[in-house]
């Protein structure tokens, strides 16, 4: 196990993400924008509206082209899809992936914006919401009270969470929504988890949305329609009502970090550990804890269980043994890496390493930071992170 984790920390990186932006499409910032339909194999259909979904020139959150639907009224909406072709495609899934992923950046409107993967089941070159069996796993987001944040299963049922649980997303916010899928879970029915990063609020990492974790996806790898993830070969989106924008689509493999437990106090307050990074192959992850004393020694603890260490049950209060105040060990200390906090108070402690592919695909471990600093017992302990690599 120690050699396995050491290999993980030192491994070289390769890219395995399929990224689609709208930068090469024709766009205009003048309403009603440049028509999406027919550009780069996109097909678009508008409902009850004169102005269709268009491509802007600079209206994405990063100043680049994006999709925008600007038509206000009851029942106004649009569908758009793109089936994989030689100009751009994402690699097919094999059904054995434990961290299959899709994500996009979306500007939040009222009645609901949706994005997901699909299959052109009837072979007509487009995906439509009214064509049976073509929409696969997808998410939707909207500020309307009955809409909120949804994760749709392959059978088109869904699980819903309030936007408040995702950090209070507001209308007009740009958010990055990621869905990570274990296609082997639940005897092939799959499990999906939804993560959200609020770009408008300056979030630097994804938040695991409570209630939308490990959702049974009702997939069927023997089916002949979009309930079978092996057949996904398209992207599909739907905007209901105005002000929705979409950009920066990614399909591939990604990891996740889900916090659990609570840290005890460092020199400047309760210690919180989070993971910062896209969690995609070929990138780096930073594990960052805060509220430490500056220039202090610490360790990053990597383990393989959050339930037991030797004969002891986890989580384990360490106060009685170490004289600390409210501190808890959340993982077995299989690998410990020395660290030093930053130089200004309140200080941070950062552990960084790159993500590679290969034998470590789907690898899971637990991470916790411990710091030597002037608090009761001379030690602070962070919360734990459950980390899954792509």
Buried (B, 14 or more C-beta within 10 A) or exposed (E): EEEBBEBBBEBEBEEBBBBBBBEEBBBBEEEBBBBBBEBBBBBBBBBEBEBBBBBBBEBBBEEBBBBBBBBEEEEBBBBBBBBBEEEBBBEEBEBEBBBBBBBBBBBBBBBBBBBBBBBBBBEEEBBBBEBEBBBBBBBBBBBEEEBBBBBBBBEBEBBBBBBEBBBEBEEEBBBBBBBBBBBBBBEBBBBBBBBBBBBBEEBEBBBBBEBBBEBBBBBBBEBEBBBBBBBBBBBBBBBBBBBBBBBBBBBBBBBBBBBBBBBBBBBBEBBBBBBBBBBBBBBEBBBBBBBBBBEBEBBBBBBBEBEEBEEEEBBBBBBEEBEBEBBBBBBBEBBEBEBBBBEEBBBBBBBEBBBBBEEBBBBEBBBBBBBBBEBBBEBBBBBBBBBBBB
